[in-house]
Amino acid sequence: VTLDDCCVKIREIIAAGREVNPDILVICHGGPIADPEDAEYVIKNVPEIDGFFGASSIERLASERGMTAQASAFKAIEK
């Protein structure tokens, strides 16, 4: 699923939800929305969205990248 696919799906979700309750807040989360740049892309391309929920993209993915870089640095040590 691409970010553009997400934008289409989010617009559909917003339209369906606001048809039932015009006061609902809709936030995006998950899928290919993993980096701040991804969230920014969605927020700028779906102006009717209310925000982004970070969860694993803030805690898990950031930790994994740091650990992977650290492990690679240790692995690169030559004797």
SULZIDA-V549848 format. One record per backbone hydrogen bond with DSSP energy under -0.5 kcal/mol. NH is the residue of the N-H (numbers start at 0). CO is the residue of the C=O. If there is no record, write none. Layout:
# SULZIDA-V549848
NH/CO
NH/CO
This chain:
# SULZIDA-V549848
5/1
6/2
7/3
8/4
9/5
10/6
11/7
12/8
13/9
14/10
15/11
16/12
17/13
18/14
19/15
19/16
20/16
23/20
27/50
29/32
32/29
33/31
38/34
39/35
40/36
41/37
42/38
43/39
44/40
45/41
48/45
49/25
50/25
52/27
53/51
56/53
57/54
58/54
60/55
62/58
63/59
64/60
65/61
66/62
67/63
68/64
69/65
70/66
71/67
72/68
73/69
74/70
75/71
76/73
